[in-house]
């Protein structure tokens, strides 16, 4: 048993033998993200509708079959298949429940779309373990009761499913949730998930830099590269940038020119120009500055500038 870090959740780690026993009980399921497990649709077809099914229905099921979330009943054979087919991060989650496949499908479908704190409709990728791990601790007892419903525990696996950490709601009894409304995300949920979104985007920026600007990052460890990217993103956001292309462009300039390039008077004049929308200012940098401005910005780089 792992140490409980949330008063409303209990956690338990299961190893390979325990997972195999759970798979043999008929109460183990998995939700797979076809975006990260390309073979998921084919496996569902092999299992048949009694053991595998899409969480989408109707037109969405037909048009987005290759990126849909799929619910599978997990036995020993499926568990072995998952170990070889789910190596990519964010492949999905395990579900422990005595309910049947269709009952769980109906339950989880209520969370594919949710209301934002301001009432907008959002798609909710709760079956991404990186999202679930942040969503659960940010939830209240009532929200957990609604989200868990007929589910006993939700599991997040380590690489190659060597260990699965199950999260179980710490409650005395189950209560049927009221599905007459769409689940509403709280501001606490948004803040928790924003952290994950930024880390995921930082990984994308790191891949971009390693591919397109490798000469500027090749000597950095993965940890230091991510730290500098997060530092750069925070700095870019202070100028009002919101588009990912603008944020990534700003960070790339920090690596190519100087982490303090924005402090040059001519460059900063463009970056704070209130007559131009923030996300358009990056493209105007080149037309409104000179080569000597950029030479001076390069020379401004100092030891400790990334701190």
C-alpha positions as CSV (number, residue, x, y, z in Angstrom):
1,X,0.0,0.0,0.0
2,X,1.4,3.4,-1.0
3,X,1.2,6.4,1.3
4,X,-2.1,8.3,0.9
5,X,-1.6,11.9,0.0
6,X,-5.2,13.0,-0.5
7,X,-7.9,12.7,2.2
8,X,-10.5,11.6,-0.3
9,X,-8.4,9.0,-2.2
10,X,-6.7,5.8,-1.3
11,X,-3.9,4.4,-3.4
12,X,-2.6,0.9,-3.8
13,X,0.2,-0.4,-6.0
14,X,-0.3,-3.7,-7.9
15,X,2.5,-5.7,-9.4
16,X,2.4,-8.1,-12.4
17,X,1.0,-11.1,-10.4
18,X,-1.7,-9.0,-8.7
19,X,-2.7,-7.6,-12.1
20,X,-2.9,-11.0,-13.6
21,X,-5.1,-12.2,-10.8
22,X,-7.3,-9.1,-11.2
23,X,-7.5,-9.8,-15.0
24,X,-8.7,-13.3,-14.2
25,X,-11.5,-12.0,-12.0
26,X,-13.5,-10.5,-14.9
27,X,-13.6,-7.1,-13.1
28,X,-10.7,-5.4,-14.9
29,X,-11.1,-3.0,-17.8
30,X,-9.0,-0.5,-19.7
31,X,-9.7,2.7,-21.6
32,X,-7.3,3.1,-24.5
33,X,-6.6,6.2,-26.4
34,X,-6.4,5.3,-30.1
35,X,-4.3,8.5,-30.6
36,X,-1.5,6.7,-28.7
37,X,-2.4,3.1,-29.3
38,X,-2.8,2.8,-33.1
39,X,-3.8,-0.9,-32.8
40,X,-6.7,-0.3,-30.4
41,X,-9.5,-0.2,-33.1
42,X,-8.2,-3.5,-34.6
43,X,-8.0,-5.1,-31.2
44,X,-11.5,-4.1,-30.3
45,X,-12.8,-5.7,-33.6
46,X,-11.0,-8.9,-32.7
47,X,-12.5,-9.0,-29.2
48,X,-16.1,-8.3,-30.4
49,X,-18.7,-6.0,-29.0
50,X,-19.1,-8.1,-25.8
51,X,-15.5,-7.3,-24.8
52,X,-14.5,-4.1,-26.5
53,X,-16.4,-1.0,-27.5
54,X,-15.8,2.7,-28.5
55,X,-16.9,5.4,-26.0
56,X,-18.1,7.3,-29.0
57,X,-21.5,6.8,-30.6
58,X,-23.2,7.5,-33.9
59,X,-21.5,9.8,-36.4
60,X,-18.5,10.5,-34.0
61,X,-17.9,6.7,-33.7
62,X,-17.8,6.4,-37.5
63,X,-15.8,9.5,-38.3
64,X,-13.3,9.4,-35.5
65,X,-12.7,5.7,-35.0
66,X,-9.0,6.1,-35.4
67,X,-8.6,8.6,-32.5
68,X,-11.5,7.5,-30.2
69,X,-11.2,6.2,-26.7
70,X,-12.0,2.5,-26.4
71,X,-13.2,0.5,-23.5
72,X,-11.9,-3.1,-23.2
73,X,-12.5,-5.9,-20.8
74,X,-9.0,-7.1,-19.7
75,X,-8.2,-10.8,-19.3
76,X,-4.7,-12.3,-19.3
77,X,-4.4,-12.3,-23.1
78,X,-5.4,-8.6,-23.3
79,X,-3.1,-7.7,-20.4
80,X,-0.1,-9.3,-22.3
81,X,-1.2,-7.4,-25.5
82,X,-1.3,-4.1,-23.6
83,X,2.3,-4.6,-22.3
84,X,3.6,-4.7,-25.9
85,X,1.1,-2.2,-27.4
86,X,1.0,0.6,-24.8
87,X,4.5,1.8,-24.6
88,X,3.7,5.4,-25.6
89,X,3.0,7.8,-22.7
90,X,-0.7,8.6,-22.3
91,X,-1.9,5.2,-23.7
92,X,-4.9,5.0,-21.2
93,X,-6.0,3.9,-17.8
94,X,-7.2,0.7,-16.0
95,X,-10.7,0.5,-14.5
96,X,-11.7,-1.9,-11.7
97,X,-15.4,-2.4,-11.5
98,X,-18.1,-5.2,-11.0
99,X,-20.3,-3.5,-13.6
100,X,-20.5,-4.7,-17.2
101,X,-19.0,-3.2,-20.4
102,X,-22.1,-1.4,-21.5
103,X,-22.8,0.0,-18.0
104,X,-19.3,1.4,-17.8
105,X,-19.6,2.8,-21.4
106,X,-22.7,4.7,-20.5
107,X,-21.1,6.0,-17.3
108,X,-17.8,7.3,-18.9
109,X,-19.6,8.8,-21.9
110,X,-21.0,11.5,-19.5
111,X,-17.4,12.8,-19.1
112,X,-16.3,13.0,-22.7
113,X,-17.7,16.6,-22.7
114,X,-17.8,18.8,-19.7
115,X,-18.7,22.4,-18.8
116,X,-15.8,24.8,-18.1
117,X,-16.1,27.0,-15.0
118,X,-17.6,29.6,-17.3
119,X,-20.1,27.3,-18.9
120,X,-18.3,26.5,-22.2
121,X,-18.3,23.0,-23.5
122,X,-14.9,21.3,-23.4
123,X,-13.7,17.9,-24.6
124,X,-12.3,16.1,-21.5
125,X,-9.5,13.5,-22.0
126,X,-9.9,11.9,-18.6
127,X,-8.6,8.7,-19.9
128,X,-5.1,10.2,-20.4
129,X,-3.3,9.1,-17.2
130,X,-1.4,12.4,-17.1
131,X,-4.7,14.2,-16.9
132,X,-6.4,11.8,-14.5
133,X,-3.5,12.0,-12.0
134,X,-4.1,15.8,-11.7
135,X,-7.9,15.7,-12.0
136,X,-8.6,13.3,-9.1
137,X,-6.7,15.1,-6.3
138,X,-8.2,18.5,-7.4
139,X,-11.8,17.1,-7.0
140,X,-14.2,17.5,-4.1
141,X,-15.9,14.5,-2.4
142,X,-19.1,15.2,-4.4
143,X,-17.2,15.4,-7.6
144,X,-15.4,12.2,-6.9
145,X,-18.7,10.4,-6.2
146,X,-20.1,11.6,-9.5
147,X,-16.9,10.7,-11.4
148,X,-16.4,7.2,-9.9
149,X,-20.0,6.1,-10.1
150,X,-19.9,2.3,-10.5
151,X,-16.1,2.3,-10.6
152,X,-14.2,0.8,-7.6
153,X,-10.7,2.0,-8.6
154,X,-8.9,3.7,-11.5
155,X,-5.4,2.6,-12.3
156,X,-2.4,4.4,-13.8
157,X,0.4,2.1,-15.1
158,X,4.1,2.5,-15.1
159,X,6.2,1.7,-18.2
160,X,5.5,-1.8,-19.6
161,X,2.8,-2.1,-16.9
162,X,5.4,-3.3,-14.3
163,X,3.4,-1.5,-11.7
164,X,-0.2,-0.1,-11.6
165,X,-1.2,2.5,-9.0
166,X,-4.9,2.3,-8.3
167,X,-6.8,5.3,-7.0
168,X,-9.9,4.4,-4.9
169,X,-12.4,6.8,-3.6
170,X,-12.3,6.9,0.2
171,X,-16.0,6.7,1.0
172,X,-18.2,4.4,3.1
173,X,-20.8,3.7,0.4
174,X,-21.6,4.3,-3.2
175,X,-24.2,6.7,-4.4
176,X,-25.7,6.8,-7.8
177,X,-24.7,10.1,-9.5
178,X,-27.3,12.5,-11.0
179,X,-26.7,12.6,-14.7
180,X,-29.4,15.2,-15.5
181,X,-26.6,17.8,-15.9
182,X,-23.2,17.9,-17.6
183,X,-20.2,17.6,-15.3
184,X,-18.8,21.0,-14.5
185,X,-15.0,21.5,-14.1
186,X,-14.0,23.7,-11.2
187,X,-11.3,26.4,-11.3
188,X,-9.2,24.1,-9.2
189,X,-9.4,21.4,-12.0
190,X,-8.5,24.0,-14.6
191,X,-5.4,25.1,-12.7
192,X,-4.3,21.6,-12.1
193,X,-4.7,20.6,-15.7
194,X,-3.1,23.8,-17.0
195,X,0.1,22.6,-15.3
196,X,0.0,19.3,-17.3
197,X,-0.8,21.2,-20.5
198,X,2.3,23.4,-20.1
199,X,4.6,20.5,-19.4
200,X,3.2,18.6,-22.4
201,X,3.8,21.8,-24.6
202,X,7.3,22.1,-23.2
203,X,8.0,18.6,-24.4
204,X,6.8,19.6,-27.9
205,X,9.0,22.7,-27.8
206,X,12.0,20.5,-26.7
207,X,11.4,18.2,-29.7
208,X,11.2,21.1,-32.0
209,X,14.5,22.6,-30.7
210,X,16.3,19.3,-30.9
211,X,15.2,18.9,-34.5
212,X,15.4,22.4,-35.9
213,X,18.0,24.1,-33.6
214,X,20.0,21.1,-32.3
215,X,23.3,23.1,-32.3
216,X,21.9,25.3,-29.5
217,X,20.6,22.6,-27.3
218,X,22.7,19.5,-27.9
219,X,24.9,20.0,-24.8
220,X,22.0,20.4,-22.4
221,X,20.6,17.5,-20.3
222,X,16.9,16.8,-20.8
223,X,16.2,18.2,-17.4
224,X,18.1,21.5,-18.0
225,X,16.5,21.8,-21.5
226,X,13.0,21.5,-20.0
227,X,13.9,24.0,-17.2
228,X,15.0,26.6,-19.7
229,X,12.0,26.1,-21.9
230,X,9.6,26.6,-19.0
231,X,11.6,29.7,-18.0
232,X,11.2,31.0,-21.6
233,X,7.5,30.2,-21.8
234,X,6.9,32.1,-18.6
235,X,8.8,35.1,-20.0
236,X,6.9,34.9,-23.3
237,X,3.5,34.9,-21.5
238,X,4.4,38.1,-19.8
239,X,4.3,39.8,-23.2
240,X,0.8,38.4,-23.7
241,X,1.6,35.6,-26.2
242,X,-1.0,32.9,-26.2
243,X,-0.6,31.0,-29.5
244,X,1.7,28.0,-29.3
245,X,3.5,29.2,-32.5
246,X,4.3,32.6,-30.9
247,X,5.4,31.0,-27.6
248,X,7.6,28.5,-29.3
249,X,9.1,31.2,-31.6
250,X,9.9,33.4,-28.6
251,X,11.7,30.5,-26.8
252,X,13.6,29.6,-29.9
253,X,14.9,33.1,-30.2
254,X,16.1,32.9,-26.6
255,X,18.1,29.9,-27.5
256,X,19.5,31.2,-30.8
257,X,20.2,34.8,-29.8
258,X,20.1,35.3,-26.0
259,X,17.8,34.6,-23.1
260,X,17.8,38.3,-22.6
261,X,17.2,39.3,-26.2
262,X,13.9,41.0,-25.2
263,X,15.7,43.6,-23.1
264,X,17.3,45.3,-26.1
265,X,15.5,48.6,-26.5
266,X,14.6,48.3,-30.2
267,X,13.4,44.7,-29.8
268,X,11.4,45.4,-26.6
269,X,9.7,48.4,-28.3
270,X,8.1,45.9,-30.7
271,X,7.3,43.3,-28.0
272,X,5.3,45.9,-26.0
273,X,3.7,47.7,-28.9
274,X,0.0,47.9,-27.8
275,X,-1.1,48.8,-31.3
276,X,-0.2,45.3,-32.5
277,X,-1.9,42.1,-31.2
278,X,0.6,40.3,-29.0
279,X,0.7,37.1,-31.2
280,X,1.6,39.2,-34.3
281,X,4.5,41.0,-32.7
282,X,6.9,38.1,-33.2
283,X,6.6,38.3,-37.0
284,X,7.1,42.1,-36.8
285,X,10.4,41.8,-35.0
286,X,12.3,41.2,-38.2
287,X,10.9,44.1,-40.2
288,X,11.2,46.6,-37.4
289,X,14.7,45.9,-36.2
290,X,18.1,45.9,-37.8
291,X,20.9,43.4,-38.0
292,X,23.0,45.5,-35.5
293,X,20.1,45.3,-33.0
294,X,20.3,41.6,-33.1
295,X,24.1,41.6,-32.9
296,X,23.9,43.7,-29.8
297,X,21.2,41.3,-28.4
298,X,23.6,38.4,-28.9
299,X,26.4,40.3,-27.1
300,X,24.0,40.8,-24.2
301,X,24.1,37.2,-23.2
302,X,25.7,36.7,-19.9
303,X,26.5,33.9,-17.5
304,X,23.4,33.1,-15.4
305,X,21.0,34.7,-17.9
306,X,18.9,31.5,-17.8
307,X,18.4,31.8,-14.1
